[in-house]
Amino acid sequence: MTGSVLLTGANGTLAIPAVDYLLKNYPDYTAVLTVRDPSDADPNTRKLRETVSRYPGAKASIRALDLSSLSSVHGFASTLSEDIAAKRTPPLKTIICNACYWDLVGDPELTDDGYDKTFQINHISQVALVLRLIDQFAPDGGRVVLFSSEAHSPGRAILEKIPPAIPDDLDLLVHPASLDDKRAAGFHRYGTSKLAITSWSYAFNRRLEKDQDLSRITAVAYNPGGLVDSRSFHNNTSLGLSLLMRYIVRPLLPLMRYQNPQMRLAAESAVDTIELALGNVHPGERGYFELLEKDESSPESLDQAKQEKLWTKSAEWAGINKDNTALRGL
């Protein structure tokens, strides 16, 4: 077992136990761990570094990657490709697109690239990263894990007030309107970004399967469940929601699981993420997974015409063209 495991948002709630599980159980892999701020000034990065330090022989590096900046994404992809070509880093075994963002208290934020920040981090930059690095896998292939959520499917998420949807005018995805109800609008932006990456994954897999050089790479859209201990509930959210999660939902998790088995702790999903990413479960399979069960994603995500329209537009937003990706069929 050799190869590199690229993990975005590596200092996140799910990611840190995933790193711990990977280094403990699969020490032959090289962990390429990306974070927005790689310095110890970030307490979450410091916790990540402490986790890695528990494994003195670990082959792991913590690298800067700002998914709110496409220049950062393209620069990172170029550097990692050079490292792999020079054999300083082994070829990829998996890319785990774990990083995510939401803002449930403010108006839409635009990045320097001119896109909604939620949509860029959760979708556009993931597309750019994956397509730039798709030829950096070993000849035996590997897996791309794209993080979905129950929020991609209308009517499932308790925080949903406005159902996620892919509009006819796709530019509305990157320039969403401001609404008076900030939490409703913010969660709508989040859910729609998860719908977009889920829908895009089907178009991605069709192209992978047709590409003789890349057909051994599979992509999965993965819903890790409702992570009640996620740090997201304490960032860019109301005090009321934060207190609700900390003092009511988390203590009552064993009871709440009877009603909704998807409610779980991040450490549980961390294990599943690594096993799925390495192909130890559902080897060679593609599609949508809830926890570790293959499932059917929302009806809108299965609309092939929308998948193709989103595929084309996503490549445009991400700055991807036939000169900077090895994948045929753009």
C-alpha positions in Angstrom: 0.0 0.0 0.0 1.7 3.2 -1.2 0.5 6.5 -2.6 -0.6 9.8 -1.4 -3.8 10.8 0.4 -4.7 14.4 -0.4 -7.1 15.8 2.2 -8.5 19.4 2.1 -9.7 21.1 5.2 -7.3 18.9 7.1 -7.8 20.8 10.4 -11.5 20.3 10.4 -13.8 18.4 12.8 -13.9 15.3 10.7 -10.5 15.6 9.2 -8.4 15.5 12.3 -9.7 12.1 13.5 -9.4 11.0 9.9 -5.8 11.9 9.8 -5.3 10.1 13.1 -7.0 6.9 11.8 -5.0 7.1 8.5 -1.6 7.5 10.2 -2.3 4.8 12.8 -3.8 2.1 10.5 -2.2 2.9 7.1 1.3 4.3 7.8 2.6 3.4 4.4 0.6 6.1 2.8 1.8 9.7 2.4 -0.6 12.3 3.8 -0.8 15.6 2.0 -2.8 17.7 4.4 -4.0 21.1 3.3 -5.3 24.0 5.4 -5.9 27.7 4.8 -3.5 28.8 7.5 -0.6 26.3 8.1 0.8 28.3 11.0 0.3 27.4 14.7 -1.5 30.8 15.1 -4.5 28.8 14.0 -5.5 26.6 16.9 -7.0 24.0 14.6 -3.9 23.7 12.6 -2.0 23.4 15.9 -4.2 20.5 16.9 -3.6 18.9 13.5 0.1 19.2 13.9 -0.1 17.7 17.4 -2.0 14.7 15.9 0.6 14.1 13.3 3.4 14.4 15.9 2.0 11.4 17.7 3.3 9.3 14.8 7.1 10.1 14.6 7.5 8.0 11.5 4.6 9.4 9.7 4.9 10.5 6.1 2.9 13.7 6.3 3.1 17.3 5.3 0.8 20.2 6.1 0.5 22.6 3.2 -1.3 25.9 2.6 -4.3 25.9 0.3 -6.9 28.7 0.3 -10.0 27.4 -1.5 -11.5 30.9 -1.6 -8.7 31.8 -4.1 -8.5 30.1 -7.5 -4.9 31.3 -7.9 -4.0 29.4 -4.7 -5.7 26.3 -6.0 -4.0 26.3 -9.4 -0.7 27.2 -7.8 -1.0 24.4 -5.3 -2.0 21.9 -8.0 1.1 22.9 -10.1 3.4 22.5 -7.2 2.1 19.1 -6.1 2.2 17.9 -9.7 5.9 19.0 -9.9 6.6 17.2 -6.6 5.0 14.0 -7.9 6.9 14.2 -11.2 10.1 14.6 -9.3 9.2 11.7 -7.0 9.4 13.9 -3.9 5.8 12.9 -3.3 4.2 9.5 -4.4 1.4 9.5 -6.9 -2.1 10.0 -5.6 -4.3 7.3 -4.2 -7.1 9.5 -3.3 -8.3 13.1 -3.2 -10.7 13.8 -0.3 -12.5 17.1 -0.8 -13.5 17.6 2.8 -13.2 21.4 3.2 -16.4 23.3 3.3 -17.9 26.7 4.3 -21.1 28.3 5.2 -22.4 31.6 6.6 -25.8 31.6 8.3 -25.6 35.1 9.7 -24.5 37.3 6.9 -25.1 38.3 3.3 -23.4 36.5 0.4 -19.7 37.2 0.3 -17.8 37.5 -2.9 -14.2 36.1 -3.2 -11.5 38.0 -5.1 -12.5 35.8 -8.0 -15.9 37.3 -8.0 -17.9 34.3 -6.9 -20.0 33.6 -3.9 -17.6 32.3 -1.2 -19.8 29.4 -0.1 -20.2 28.1 -3.7 -16.5 28.7 -4.6 -15.1 26.8 -1.6 -17.7 24.0 -1.7 -17.8 23.5 -5.4 -15.8 25.6 -7.9 -12.4 25.2 -6.1 -13.0 21.4 -5.6 -13.6 21.1 -9.3 -10.4 23.0 -10.1 -8.3 21.0 -7.7 -9.5 17.6 -8.9 -9.3 18.3 -12.6 -5.9 19.8 -12.3 -4.6 16.8 -10.5 -6.5 14.0 -12.2 -3.4 12.8 -14.1 -1.3 12.5 -10.9 -2.8 9.2 -9.8 -0.9 6.0 -10.1 -1.6 3.7 -13.1 -3.8 1.5 -10.9 -6.2 4.4 -10.3 -7.8 5.5 -7.1 -10.7 7.5 -5.8 -12.0 11.0 -5.5 -14.3 11.7 -2.6 -16.5 14.7 -3.0 -18.5 15.7 0.1 -22.2 15.9 -0.3 -24.8 16.3 2.5 -28.4 15.6 3.2 -28.8 19.3 2.6 -28.5 18.7 -1.1 -31.9 17.0 -1.1 -35.0 19.1 -0.5 -37.0 18.5 2.7 -34.3 16.5 4.5 -32.3 19.0 6.5 -33.9 20.5 9.6 -32.3 23.9 9.0 -33.8 24.1 5.5 -36.3 26.9 4.8 -35.5 27.4 1.1 -35.1 24.1 -0.9 -31.8 23.7 -2.7 -32.1 24.1 -6.4 -30.0 24.5 -9.6 -31.5 27.6 -11.4 -31.9 27.8 -15.1 -29.5 30.8 -15.0 -26.4 29.2 -13.5 -24.8 32.6 -12.8 -27.3 32.9 -9.9 -25.2 30.2 -8.2 -22.2 32.4 -8.0 -24.1 35.7 -7.5 -27.0 34.8 -5.2 -29.4 37.3 -3.9 -29.4 38.8 -0.4 -32.4 37.9 1.8 -33.7 39.3 5.0 -33.6 35.8 6.6 -29.9 35.4 6.8 -30.0 31.8 8.2 -32.4 30.6 5.6 -30.5 32.2 2.8 -27.1 31.0 4.1 -28.3 27.4 4.5 -29.8 27.6 1.0 -26.5 28.6 -0.4 -24.8 25.7 1.4 -27.4 23.2 0.4 -27.3 24.3 -3.2 -23.5 24.0 -3.3 -23.8 20.5 -2.1 -26.4 19.8 -4.7 -24.0 21.2 -7.4 -21.0 19.0 -6.4 -23.3 15.9 -6.2 -24.8 16.6 -9.6 -21.3 17.4 -11.1 -20.0 14.1 -9.8 -22.1 12.1 -12.3 -20.8 14.1 -15.3 -17.3 13.6 -13.9 -17.7 9.8 -13.7 -19.1 9.6 -17.2 -16.0 11.2 -18.5 -13.7 9.1 -16.3 -15.2 5.9 -17.6 -14.7 6.9 -21.2 -11.1 8.0 -20.7 -8.8 5.0 -21.3 -6.0 6.5 -19.2 -8.2 7.5 -16.3 -11.0 5.0 -16.2 -9.6 3.3 -13.1 -10.2 6.4 -11.1 -13.7 6.5 -9.5 -15.6 9.4 -8.0 -18.1 9.2 -5.1 -20.3 11.9 -3.7 -20.3 11.1 0.0 -22.8 12.2 2.7 -21.0 11.6 6.0 -24.1 12.1 8.0 -25.2 14.9 10.4 -22.1 15.6 12.4 -23.5 17.1 15.6 -20.1 18.0 16.9 -19.1 19.9 13.8 -17.2 23.1 14.4 -19.5 24.6 11.7 -22.2 25.0 14.3 -20.0 27.5 16.1 -18.7 29.4 13.1 -20.9 31.9 11.2 -24.0 30.8 13.0 -26.3 32.3 15.6 -25.6 31.9 19.4 -28.9 30.2 19.7 -28.0 27.4 17.2 -24.6 27.0 18.7 -26.1 26.5 22.2 -28.7 24.2 20.9 -26.1 21.9 19.4 -23.8 22.0 22.3 -26.2 21.6 25.2 -29.2 19.8 23.8 -28.5 17.9 20.6 -25.1 16.5 21.5 -26.1 15.2 25.0 -29.2 13.7 23.6 -27.5 12.1 20.6 -28.0 8.5 21.7 -31.8 9.1 21.8 -31.9 11.2 18.7 -30.2 8.5 16.7 -33.3 6.3 17.0 -35.2 8.9 15.0 -32.4 9.8 12.6 -29.6 7.2 12.3 -27.6 9.7 10.3 -26.9 11.8 13.3 -23.4 10.9 14.5 -20.1 12.2 15.7 -17.4 13.3 13.3 -14.9 10.6 14.5 -17.3 7.9 13.3 -17.5 9.4 9.8 -13.8 10.0 9.8 -13.2 6.2 9.8 -15.7 5.7 7.0 -14.2 8.5 5.0 -10.7 6.9 5.0 -12.0 3.4 4.2 -14.1 4.7 1.4 -11.3 6.9 0.0 -8.8 4.0 0.0 -11.2 1.7 -1.8 -11.4 -0.8 1.1 -15.2 -0.6 0.9 -17.1 -0.5 -2.4 -14.0 -0.9 -4.5 -14.4 0.2 -8.0 -17.9 1.6 -7.5 -19.0 5.1 -8.3 -22.0 7.2 -7.4 -23.7 8.6 -4.3 -23.1 7.1 -0.8 -24.9 7.9 2.5 -22.5 6.8 5.3 -21.2 3.6 3.8 -24.3 2.6 1.9 -24.8 3.2 -1.8 -27.9 5.3 -2.2 -29.8 7.4 -4.7 -29.2 11.2 -4.6 -31.9 13.8 -5.0 -34.0 13.7 -8.2 -32.6 17.1 -9.4 -29.0 15.8 -9.0 -29.9 13.0 -11.4 -31.1 15.3 -14.2 -28.5 14.6 -16.9 -29.2 17.7 -18.8 -28.5 19.8 -15.7 -25.4 17.7 -14.9 -24.0 18.5 -18.3 -24.9 22.2 -18.2 -23.3 22.4 -14.7 -20.2 20.5 -15.9 -19.5 23.0 -18.7 -20.1 26.1 -16.5 -18.1 24.7 -13.6 -15.0 24.3 -15.8 -15.4 27.9 -17.0 -15.7 29.2 -13.4 -12.8 27.1 -12.3 -10.5 28.1 -15.1 -10.2 24.6 -16.4 -9.5 23.9 -20.1 -7.9 21.2 -22.3 -4.5 22.7 -21.6 -4.5 22.3 -17.9 -6.4 19.0 -17.3 -5.7 15.6 -18.6 -9.3 14.6 -18.6 -10.8 14.3 -22.1 -14.3 15.5 -22.8 -14.4 19.0 -21.4 
